[in-house]
Amino acid sequence: MNQFLDTAANQNHPIRILSDFLKTEESADTAKRYSESRFVGYVLEIGYDKITIITCDPFKVNVGGIPRNSLLIMVPDSFEQTGTSIPLHFTLLRVLDSAPTPLTKEVQQTYFELQKKSMPELDIFTQSELQWGALKTKVLGMFYPHPTQMDTIEFSGDLNNYVSAHKYKIFSPDDKLLDLVNNELVPKENRFAIGKLRLTENRLPLPSKKLPDVDIFLSTNDFKGCRTAMFGKTRLGKSNVVKLIVQSLLETTTDTKNVGQLIFDINGEYANDNPQDDNASIASAFPDRCEIYAVTKKKNTNSKPLKLNFYITPESSISILRGLLIDAGRNIGYVDTFSSVELPSIESANAQAFGSERNRAIRRIQFFWAVLSKAGYATNEPELSKLLRNSANAPSGFSPHFNQAFRNAVYNNAPPPHPLSLRELITELETIINFQRSNVNNPATSGNNNPFDADELAILNFLVPKTGTGAPLIQPYRIYHDANAGNFVTEILGLLDDGRTVILDLGNANEEVMLYFSRQLSIAVFRHQTTKFTEDSLGNHFVQLYFEEAHNLFGYNDNSDDTRIYRRFAKEGAKYHIGMVYSTQSPSTVNSDLLAQTENFFVAHLASQDDTNKLAKVNVAYDSIKNDILQAKTPGYMRMLTRSHRFVVSMQAKRFTPPTNNNR
């Protein structure tokens, strides 16, 4: 009766797969169909963390081999104990390495004697003795019926108890059990098949034995508001997995459109078709859900311009120009002095206390504006003139407000009105610098009466160089400038709110330009989500950010102000519904704050023990497979760990293939 009730209770329970598996094993054993058996061996030594099993050659051949890192299950010899039945359950083991047996030395001695005597063949008794061996395994945890939820499996990362070693059997799970082990804990909601189970890099099957054929699923719920890392050497499939995650979020939010995605595409592979993706990109695969902004427009890609307004961000613009000049090999002499100036932001200049320091901050920005204008950088002058505020807290316009005595000396006591336009500002500055160079000893403009400090002179010497070109040197970089560039930030935030995927095509962009857009848009997204949080309007909407070559943005122990926004993503992103996916070749190059907060991992081949040790230190689940990560170099072979997975899943990621119109 107890058996009948247990069977009825487990009729729809996932654990029934174990019951059916054990019945099949019992049937094969009774009928002596040993080649069909999944039995592997017995327990030699048992503990809470490690279990040593004994097995033999025929058992290993029957199950198609037992490679390192493969999965085994341990079950009680009987679920009937002292007249009562215990719930169906099993312990999951990962094979680590071979282990010595009590007869290891004797076996080695036998081999030595055989080889020394060159015996042509072994007798049947010796063969039987030599085929036995032991394997060391790690306990990953237990699967058992959930104590309170019907038809649900629970997993624990530890053992509740163990008894004598001889009371257990070890099996190699079939495909149904492997599917349960790897996928049962993944939420059914928003599931996406990301690849196939691949327990080992070697795919050579034993004769007449099939390799496992099990789909590996993830739930896109595990990525919303979470941090996801892609680690591995170049050309091993990190970007392919990123595209699969982007695709999964697009496909699982077709109806809700509650996830906006922002991709910083530094290589142009998500925005533009290329042969690596069956000649289709994310953008062309989902044209109705994607929007592209490009620094440099590509011939066959429909995109909007991604520009910056050099006038309104002087503190960033000077750094970008410096990087561009360095790349062009022109950052020498007076050019280097100019591009090394640290300019204040418009906000910080206006925030300073009224006085000489505030006036100097405003002048540096005005002088920089004059350089930009002389180089042909267009702007909306009426709007620009209102940005800086003078000591009366009124618009400072374009006048540096030099004192009257100084202007009298420069203009021979007949000064014109203060500049009202950029053109007039350029004329005044050119007049002043030329006068000073021609009248070095004039007491009205030299010594203590000289109104310029070193930074201001550096800008003026670039505006009016003694020798050389000056402002025309930066004319080629006008391709990055747009007087109305501030509008694209508002557009992108609106698209993200609508559940669109925005791809920033930064291919061929200078590194400083790339860093600028990454930082500014990250700050804008963070502020936008923070505002929605304080207004209680986040709802079920999320924003997902994607960063390639993440070490360039938030390097190891980089705690500068420039990377502060990324550290805030790590620590506060979940609260504001901001998730991020970042890719890099090495865990040891990523900011430690971000690494410590990362929930999801996809790891391909790593070439350094320092990297695998760092990974294992961040997440202990990777400790037992460090050697596998160091040795396996197959593209797409990933060791995945998400919020739903309690142990690392080895899988071969499927190749990103654009969906057809029917399954889009």
C-alpha positions in Angstrom: 0.0 0.0 0.0 2.9 2.4 0.9 4.5 1.7 -2.5 1.1 2.4 -4.3 0.6 5.7 -2.4 4.2 6.8 -3.2 3.7 5.9 -6.9 0.5 7.9 -7.0 2.0 10.9 -5.3 4.9 11.0 -7.7 2.8 10.5 -10.8 3.4 14.1 -12.1 6.5 14.8 -10.0 9.8 15.5 -11.8 11.5 13.0 -9.5 9.5 10.3 -11.3 12.3 10.4 -13.9 14.6 8.9 -11.2 12.1 6.2 -10.4 11.7 5.2 -14.1 15.5 5.3 -14.5 16.0 2.9 -11.5 13.3 0.6 -12.7 14.9 0.4 -16.1 18.3 -0.4 -14.4 16.7 -3.1 -12.3 15.1 -4.6 -15.4 18.4 -4.6 -17.3 20.2 -6.2 -14.4 17.5 -8.9 -14.0 17.6 -9.7 -17.7 21.5 -9.6 -17.7 21.5 -6.9 -20.4 24.6 -5.4 -18.9 25.5 -3.4 -22.1 22.3 -1.3 -21.5 23.1 -0.6 -17.9 24.1 2.8 -16.6 25.6 1.4 -13.5 29.1 2.7 -12.8 30.2 1.3 -9.4 30.2 1.5 -5.7 31.3 4.0 -3.0 34.7 3.3 -1.6 35.0 6.3 0.7 32.3 8.9 1.6 32.3 12.4 3.1 30.3 15.6 3.0 32.4 17.2 0.2 34.3 14.4 -1.6 33.3 10.8 -2.5 35.6 8.2 -3.9 34.0 5.5 -6.0 35.2 2.2 -7.4 34.5 1.2 -10.9 35.8 -1.1 -13.6 36.4 -1.1 -17.3 33.2 -2.8 -18.5 31.1 -0.4 -16.4 32.9 2.6 -17.9 32.5 1.2 -21.5 28.8 0.5 -21.0 28.0 4.1 -20.2 30.2 5.5 -23.0 33.1 6.5 -20.8 33.5 8.6 -17.7 35.6 11.7 -18.6 36.8 14.2 -16.1 34.1 16.7 -15.1 31.3 14.3 -16.1 28.3 14.0 -13.9 27.3 11.0 -11.9 24.5 10.3 -9.4 24.6 8.4 -6.1 21.4 6.7 -4.8 20.8 4.5 -1.8 21.0 0.8 -2.4 17.4 0.7 -1.4 14.7 3.3 -0.6 13.1 0.8 1.8 14.5 0.9 5.3 13.2 -0.8 8.5 9.8 -1.2 7.1 9.4 2.4 5.9 10.2 4.0 2.5 12.3 7.2 2.2 11.6 9.8 -0.4 13.2 9.4 -3.8 16.3 11.5 -4.0 19.8 11.4 -5.4 23.2 13.1 -4.9 24.9 14.7 -7.8 28.7 14.2 -8.2 31.3 15.7 -10.5 34.2 13.5 -11.5 37.5 15.2 -10.6 40.3 12.7 -11.2 41.5 9.1 -10.6 42.1 8.0 -7.0 44.3 5.4 -5.4 42.7 2.1 -4.2 44.0 -0.1 -1.4 45.5 -2.3 -4.0 47.2 0.4 -6.1 50.8 -0.7 -5.2 50.0 -4.3 -5.9 48.5 -3.5 -9.3 51.5 -1.4 -10.2 53.8 -4.2 -9.2 51.8 -6.6 -11.4 52.1 -4.3 -14.4 55.8 -4.0 -13.8 56.3 -7.7 -13.7 54.1 -8.2 -16.9 56.1 -5.7 -18.9 59.4 -6.9 -17.7 58.6 -10.5 -18.6 56.9 -9.5 -21.9 53.9 -11.8 -21.3 51.8 -12.0 -24.5 48.5 -12.1 -22.7 46.8 -12.0 -19.3 44.9 -14.9 -17.8 41.3 -14.2 -17.0 41.8 -13.9 -13.3 44.5 -11.3 -13.7 42.4 -9.3 -16.1 39.6 -9.3 -13.6 41.9 -7.9 -10.9 43.5 -5.2 -13.1 40.3 -3.7 -14.6 39.2 -2.1 -11.3 40.0 1.4 -10.3 38.8 4.4 -8.3 37.6 7.9 -9.1 37.6 11.0 -6.9 34.3 13.0 -7.2 33.0 16.2 -5.7 29.6 16.5 -4.1 27.6 19.1 -5.9 24.4 18.6 -3.9 21.2 16.7 -3.6 17.9 16.7 -5.5 14.8 15.7 -3.6 11.0 16.5 -3.5 10.3 19.9 -2.2 9.0 19.7 1.4 6.1 22.1 0.9 5.4 22.5 -2.9 3.7 19.8 -4.9 5.4 18.4 -8.0 8.5 20.5 -7.4 12.1 19.5 -6.9 14.4 21.2 -4.4 18.2 21.3 -4.6 20.6 21.7 -1.7 24.3 22.2 -2.0 25.0 19.9 0.9 24.1 16.5 2.3 21.6 16.0 5.1 23.2 12.7 6.1 25.2 9.8 4.9 25.5 6.2 6.0 28.0 3.4 5.3 29.7 3.5 1.9 28.4 0.0 0.9 24.8 1.2 1.1 25.0 3.3 -2.1 25.2 2.8 -5.8 26.7 5.0 -8.5 25.1 5.6 -11.9 25.8 7.6 -15.0 22.6 9.5 -15.7 20.8 9.2 -19.0 19.6 12.1 -21.1 16.4 12.5 -19.2 18.2 12.7 -15.9 20.8 15.0 -17.3 18.0 17.3 -18.5 16.4 17.3 -15.0 19.8 18.0 -13.4 20.8 20.9 -15.6 17.4 22.5 -16.4 14.9 21.7 -13.6 16.0 24.6 -11.4 15.7 27.1 -14.3 12.4 29.0 -14.1 9.9 27.9 -16.7 9.1 31.6 -17.4 11.0 33.3 -20.2 13.1 30.2 -21.0 15.6 30.2 -23.9 17.7 27.4 -25.3 21.2 28.6 -25.3 23.1 25.5 -26.3 23.8 21.7 -25.8 25.2 20.0 -22.8 28.9 19.3 -23.3 30.6 17.6 -20.4 34.0 17.5 -21.9 35.9 19.0 -24.8 36.6 15.5 -26.3 33.6 14.4 -28.4 35.0 11.0 -29.7 32.3 8.5 -28.8 33.0 4.9 -27.8 31.8 2.3 -30.3 28.0 2.0 -30.5 27.7 4.6 -27.7 26.0 8.0 -28.1 27.1 11.2 -26.6 24.5 13.1 -24.4 22.0 15.1 -26.4 20.5 17.5 -23.9 19.4 21.1 -24.5 20.6 23.7 -22.0 18.1 26.4 -21.0 18.4 29.7 -19.2 15.7 32.1 -18.1 16.1 35.7 -19.1 14.7 36.6 -15.7 18.1 35.8 -14.4 19.7 38.7 -16.4 17.2 41.5 -15.6 18.9 43.9 -13.1 21.9 41.5 -12.7 25.5 41.6 -13.7 26.7 39.0 -16.2 30.4 38.3 -17.1 31.8 36.9 -20.3 35.4 35.7 -19.8 37.7 34.0 -22.3 40.4 34.5 -24.8 39.6 36.2 -28.1 37.8 34.3 -30.9 36.3 31.8 -28.5 32.7 32.8 -28.7 32.1 35.5 -26.1 30.4 37.9 -28.5 28.3 35.0 -29.9 26.9 34.3 -26.4 26.2 38.0 -25.9 24.2 38.0 -29.1 22.2 35.0 -27.8 21.4 36.8 -24.6 20.3 39.9 -26.6 18.2 37.6 -28.8 16.7 35.8 -25.8 15.6 39.1 -24.2 14.1 40.3 -27.5 12.2 37.1 -28.0 10.9 36.6 -24.5 9.7 40.3 -24.2 7.9 40.4 -27.6 4.6 41.0 -25.8 5.6 42.9 -22.7 8.5 45.0 -24.2 9.6 45.6 -20.6 13.4 45.4 -21.2 15.3 48.1 -23.1 18.8 47.2 -24.2 21.8 49.5 -24.8 24.7 47.9 -26.6 28.1 49.7 -26.8 29.3 48.1 -30.0 33.0 49.0 -30.2 33.6 46.7 -33.2 30.4 47.3 -35.1 29.4 43.6 -35.1 26.0 44.1 -33.5 25.0 46.9 -35.8 26.4 45.8 -39.2 25.9 42.6 -41.2 29.0 40.5 -41.4 29.9 37.0 -42.5 30.5 35.8 -38.9 26.7 36.1 -38.2 25.5 34.4 -41.4 25.7 37.9 -42.9 23.2 39.3 -40.5 23.5 41.3 -37.3 21.2 41.8 -34.3 20.0 45.0 -35.9 19.0 43.4 -39.2 17.6 40.3 -37.5 15.3 42.4 -35.4 14.8 45.6 -37.5 11.5 46.5 -35.8 13.0 46.3 -32.3 16.4 47.9 -32.9 17.7 51.4 -33.4 21.3 52.2 -34.5 23.4 55.3 -33.7 26.7 55.5 -35.4 29.8 57.7 -35.0 30.7 56.9 -38.6 27.8 55.9 -40.9 28.2 52.6 -42.7 27.2 52.4 -46.3 24.6 49.6 -46.0 23.4 50.3 -42.4 20.5 52.6 -41.6 21.7 54.6 -38.6 21.3 58.0 -36.9 24.4 60.2 -36.2 26.1 59.7 -32.9 27.9 63.0 -32.2 28.9 65.1 -29.2 28.7 68.8 -28.7 32.3 69.9 -27.9 31.1 73.3 -26.6 28.9 72.1 -23.8 31.3 69.4 -22.4 34.7 71.2 -22.4 36.1 69.0 -19.6 35.6 65.9 -21.8 36.1 67.5 -25.2 39.7 68.6 -24.4 40.5 65.0 -23.4 39.0 63.6 -26.6 40.9 66.1 -28.7 44.1 65.1 -26.9 43.5 61.4 -27.8 42.7 62.3 -31.4 45.9 64.4 -31.7 48.0 61.7 -30.2 46.6 59.1 -32.6 47.5 61.5 -35.5 51.0 62.0 -34.1 50.5 65.8 -33.8 50.6 66.1 -30.0 54.0 67.9 -29.7 55.2 71.3 -28.5 52.5 73.9 -28.1 49.8 71.4 -29.3 50.7 69.1 -26.4 50.6 72.0 -24.0 47.1 73.0 -25.2 45.6 69.5 -25.1 47.0 68.9 -21.6 45.0 71.8 -20.1 42.4 70.7 -17.6 39.2 72.5 -18.2 36.3 72.8 -15.7 32.8 71.7 -16.6 30.2 74.4 -17.2 28.4 73.3 -14.1 31.5 73.4 -11.9 32.5 76.9 -13.2 29.0 78.3 -12.4 29.0 76.6 -9.0 32.2 78.3 -7.8 32.0 81.3 -5.4 32.0 84.7 -7.0 35.5 86.0 -7.4 38.7 85.7 -9.4 38.7 81.9 -9.4 35.3 81.7 -10.9 36.2 84.3 -13.5 39.3 82.4 -14.5 37.2 79.2 -14.8 34.8 81.0 -17.1 37.6 82.5 -19.2 39.2 79.1 -19.8 36.0 77.8 -21.2 35.4 80.9 -23.3 39.0 80.7 -24.7 38.3 77.0 -25.6 35.1 78.0 -27.3 37.1 80.5 -29.4 39.5 77.7 -30.5 36.5 75.5 -31.5 34.9 78.4 -33.4 38.1 79.3 -35.2 38.4 75.6 -36.2 34.9 75.7 -37.8 32.9 73.8 -35.1 29.3 75.0 -35.5 27.2 76.0 -32.6 23.9 77.8 -31.6 25.5 81.0 -30.3 22.3 82.5 -28.6 21.9 79.4 -26.6 25.6 79.0 -25.9 25.9 82.6 -24.6 23.4 81.8 -21.8 25.4 78.8 -20.3 28.0 80.7 -18.2 27.0 83.0 -15.4 29.0 86.1 -14.3 29.4 87.6 -10.8 26.0 89.2 -11.1 24.6 85.7 -11.8 23.6 86.9 -15.3 24.6 85.3 -18.6 28.3 86.0 -19.1 28.0 85.7 -22.9 31.3 85.7 -24.8 33.0 88.6 -22.9 36.0 87.7 -20.7 35.4 91.0 -18.9 39.0 92.2 -18.9 39.4 95.3 -16.8 39.3 98.7 -18.4 43.0 99.6 -17.9 44.1 96.4 -19.6 41.8 97.0 -22.6 42.9 100.6 -22.9 46.5 99.6 -23.1 45.7 97.0 -25.8 43.5 99.2 -27.9 45.4 102.5 -27.4 42.7 104.0 -25.2 40.0 103.3 -27.8 38.6 99.9 -26.9 35.6 98.6 -28.7 32.6 97.2 -26.8 33.0 93.9 -25.0 32.6 90.9 -27.4 29.0 89.8 -28.0 29.8 86.9 -30.4 32.3 84.2 -30.9 33.8 86.0 -33.9 34.2 89.2 -31.8 35.8 87.1 -28.9 38.3 85.6 -31.4 39.2 89.0 -32.7 39.7 90.4 -29.2 41.9 87.5 -28.1 43.9 87.6 -31.3 44.4 91.4 -30.8 45.5 90.9 -27.2 48.0 88.1 -27.7 49.6 89.9 -30.7 49.8 93.1 -28.6 51.5 91.3 -25.7 54.0 89.6 -28.0 54.9 93.0 -29.6 55.0 94.8 -26.2 56.7 92.4 -23.9 57.8 95.1 -21.4 54.6 97.1 -21.4 53.8 97.6 -17.7 50.1 97.6 -18.3 50.1 94.0 -19.7 53.1 92.4 -18.1 54.3 91.2 -14.7 51.5 91.5 -12.1 49.3 93.2 -14.6 49.3 90.2 -17.0 45.7 88.8 -16.8 46.6 85.3 -18.0 47.8 82.2 -16.1 49.7 79.3 -17.6 46.6 77.3 -18.7 45.0 80.4 -20.4 48.3 81.1 -22.2 48.4 77.5 -23.4 45.0 77.9 -25.0 45.8 81.3 -26.5 49.1 80.1 -28.0 47.1 77.4 -29.8 44.5 79.9 -30.9 47.3 82.2 -32.2 50.5 80.1 -32.5 53.9 81.8 -32.8 54.7 79.1 -35.5 52.6 76.3 -36.8 49.0 75.8 -37.7 47.0 76.0 -34.4 43.2 75.7 -34.5 43.0 74.2 -38.1 44.8 71.1 -36.6 41.5 70.0 -35.0 39.3 70.6 -38.0 39.3 67.0 -39.1 37.7 66.0 -35.9 34.5 68.0 -36.6 33.0 64.7 -37.8 32.5 63.9 -34.1 30.7 67.2 -33.4 27.1 68.3 -33.7 25.7 71.5 -32.3 22.5 69.7 -31.4 24.1 66.5 -30.1 22.5 66.8 -26.7 19.2 65.6 -28.1 20.3 62.0 -28.8 20.5 61.2 -25.1 16.9 62.1 -24.6 16.0 60.0 -27.7 17.9 57.0 -26.5 16.3 57.1 -23.0 12.9 57.2 -24.7 13.7 54.2 -26.9 14.9 52.2 -23.8 11.6 53.1 -22.0 9.7 51.7 -25.0 11.6 48.3 -24.8 13.7 49.0 -27.9 17.3 47.7 -28.3 19.7 50.6 -29.1 23.0 49.8 -30.6 25.8 52.4 -30.5 28.1 51.7 -33.4 31.5 52.9 -32.1 33.5 51.0 -34.7 36.5 52.9 -35.9 36.0 55.5 -33.2 38.9 56.9 -31.3 39.3 55.4 -27.8 38.6 58.7 -26.1 35.4 59.1 -28.1 34.3 55.6 -27.2 35.0 56.2 -23.5 33.1 59.5 -23.6 29.9 58.0 -25.1 30.1 54.9 -22.8 30.4 57.1 -19.7 27.9 59.8 -20.6 25.2 57.5 -21.7 25.8 55.2 -18.6 25.4 58.3 -16.4 22.2 59.3 -18.2 20.7 55.8 -17.9 21.6 55.7 -14.2 20.0 59.1 -13.5 17.0 58.3 -15.5 16.3 55.0 -13.7 17.0 56.7 -10.3 14.4 59.3 -11.1 11.9 56.6 -11.9 12.8 54.8 -8.7 12.2 57.9 -6.6 8.9 58.6 -8.4 7.9 54.9 -7.9 7.4 54.4 -11.7 10.0 51.6 -12.3 7.3 49.0 -12.4 8.4 45.8 -14.2 10.7 47.7 -16.6 14.4 47.0 -16.9 17.4 48.4 -18.8 20.2 46.1 -19.9 23.6 47.5 -20.8 26.3 45.6 -22.8 30.0 46.4 -22.7 32.6 44.8 -24.9 36.3 44.9 -23.9 35.2 45.9 -20.4 38.8 46.2 -19.1 39.0 49.5 -21.1 36.1 50.9 -19.2 36.5 49.6 -15.6 39.9 48.1 -15.1 41.2 46.3 -12.0 41.3 48.6 -9.0 40.4 51.6 -11.1 38.7 53.8 -8.5 38.8 57.0 -10.5 35.9 59.4 -10.9 35.7 58.3 -14.6 34.8 54.8 -13.6 32.6 55.7 -10.7 29.4 55.1 -12.7 30.3 51.5 -13.4 31.0 50.8 -9.8 27.6 52.3 -9.0 26.0 49.9 -11.5 27.7 47.0 -9.6 26.5 48.1 -6.2 23.1 49.8 -6.9 22.1 48.6 -10.4 19.7 45.9 -9.2 17.7 48.5 -7.1 17.2 50.7 -10.1 16.5 47.8 -12.5 19.7 48.2 -14.4 21.5 45.0 -15.6 24.8 44.8 -17.4 26.6 42.2 -19.5 30.4 42.8 -19.8 33.0 40.9 -21.8 36.7 40.7 -21.3 39.5 38.2 -21.8 40.6 38.1 -18.2 38.8 38.2 -14.8 42.0 39.7 -13.2 41.6 42.9 -15.4 38.1 43.8 -14.2 37.3 46.2 -11.3 37.1 44.1 -8.1 33.9 45.8 -7.0 32.1 44.8 -10.1 33.5 41.3 -10.1 32.4 40.7 -6.5 28.8 41.7 -7.4 28.5 39.6 -10.6 25.8 36.9 -10.5 26.0 35.2 -13.9 29.2 33.8 -15.5 30.0 32.5 -18.9 33.6 31.2 -19.1 35.5 30.0 -22.1 39.2 29.1 -22.3 41.5 31.1 -20.0 45.3 30.8 -20.5 46.5 31.9 -17.1 46.4 30.2 -13.7 46.1 33.6 -12.1 42.9 34.1 -14.0 41.4 30.8 -13.0 42.4 31.3 -9.4 40.9 34.7 -9.5 37.7 33.3 -10.9 37.6 30.5 -8.3 38.2 33.1 -5.6 35.2 35.1 -6.8 33.0 32.1 -7.2 34.0 28.9 -5.5 31.8 26.8 -7.9 34.6 27.2 -10.5 37.3 25.8 -8.2 36.9 22.2 -9.3 37.0 22.8 -13.0 40.0 25.2 -13.2 42.2 22.7 -15.1 39.4 22.1 -17.7 39.1 25.9 -18.3 42.9 26.1 -18.8 43.1 23.2 -21.3 39.9 23.4 -23.4 40.1 25.8 -26.3 37.1 24.9 -28.4 35.1 28.0 -29.6 31.7 28.2 -27.9 32.6 25.7 -25.2 31.3 27.5 -22.1 31.0 26.9 -18.4 27.9 28.7 -17.4 26.6 29.7 -14.0 23.5 31.8 -13.6 21.3 32.8 -10.6 19.2 29.7 -11.2 22.0 27.3 -11.5 23.6 26.1 -8.2 26.6 24.5 -10.0 28.5 25.1 -13.2 27.0 23.8 -16.3 29.3 22.9 -19.2 27.7 23.5 -22.5 28.4 24.2 -26.2 26.7 27.5 -27.0 24.7 27.4 -30.2 25.7 29.7 -32.9 23.7 32.9 -33.2 21.4 32.5 -36.2 19.0 35.3 -37.2 15.4 34.1 -36.7 13.0 33.8 -39.5 9.9 36.0 -39.7 7.9 33.1 -38.5 9.7 32.7 -35.1 10.8 36.3 -34.6 
